[in-house]
């Protein structure tokens, strides 16, 4: 993944191994364990992060698409008098897609689960 920070004029990058992916019509949630972080990036090595996508349809520019991610603003453990700490992310756990996509977009291709095998 990559994320451009306009405040710092830098693009942060990270790579990871996806350990879970689930879809529903127009939505997807995945988790990945981070295996590589670009220069100046956050201390994510070995950490599982969650990511969610809402595919808003075939609109030009994907302006209705949204994303959610488990770091920075969500997935916090409140308590005590200090700043909240970040909670561990389980497989396929990510917040709802809350942030609008401002460039690019996502296409989710949902696949139903196979039928349960008969005994």
N, C-alpha and C positions, 0 to 999 in steps of 0.2 A: 504494500500500500504506500501511497505517498500523500502528503498533506502540505499545502503551501501556507505559510504563515505570513500574511501581509505586514503585520506588526514588526516582524523580525527580518522580512525579506529573505526567507530561507525555505527550502522544501525539505521536510523531514521524510525519511523513507524507512521502511521495515519490511522484512519478509518473514513468513512463518509457514508451518505445516498445518494444514486444515485438519482438525480432528473430528469435526461434525458439521454437517450441512443438512438442513431441512427446508422444505419449501411448502408453500400454500399458494393458492391462486393469487398472483400478484405480489407475493411476499417471499422473502428468504431470510434465514438466520444461519450464521455460521460462527464457529469459534476456531481459533488457530493459536498454536503455541509458537511464539516468536523465536526465530533462529538467527536473525541478522538485523542489526539496527545501523542505519547510516550515521555518518559523522554528526556529532552534536545532538543526536536523538535522545529520547528518554530511556531510562534504564529498564527496558522491557525484555531483555534476553531471558528465555526460558519461561516467560509469563504467558498465560492464556488470556486472549482478548476476545470479546464478542462483538459482532457486527451484524446489523440487520438492514434490509433493503425493502422499500415499497416501490413497486413499479407502477407509476401513475397512468400508464397507458401509452398509446402510440403518438402522443402529442409531439409536435416538432419541438426539439430542444429539451424534451423530457422535463419541463418545468414543474410537473406535478410529482416527480420522483422525490423520495426522502430517504435518509439514512439514519441509523442509530448506532452508537458505539459505546462500549463499556468503560471508557477511560475519561478522565478529566472532570466531567460534570455529573455523572451518574454512578451508580454502583458503589455508593459510599456508606460506611457504617457510622451512624450518628452516635453521639454519647460523649460524656466527659465535657471538659471545658475547652479542650484544644480543637484543632482542625480535625474533621472526620477522616478516618483512614479508609483506604480502598478495600472493598471486599474481594475475595477470591471469586473467579468466574468459573462456573461449571461448564461441562460440554453443552453446546447448543444453547447457551444462555446469553441473551443480549437484550437491551432495552428496545422498546418499540421504536420504529424509525421516526425520529422527532425533528431532524434537521433537514431543511430543503437542500436539494442538489442545485448548485448554481452554475455548474459547467459539466458537460458530459451527460451521463445518465446510465440507467440500468435497465436490463431486460431480464425478467425472471421467467424461466421456462419450468413450470411446475410439472411434476410427475407424481401420479397417485401411487400409493404403496401397493405392492402386489397383493392378491387375495391371500387370506390366511389358508395355509395348507389343510386339506381335509384329512382326518385320521383314517 
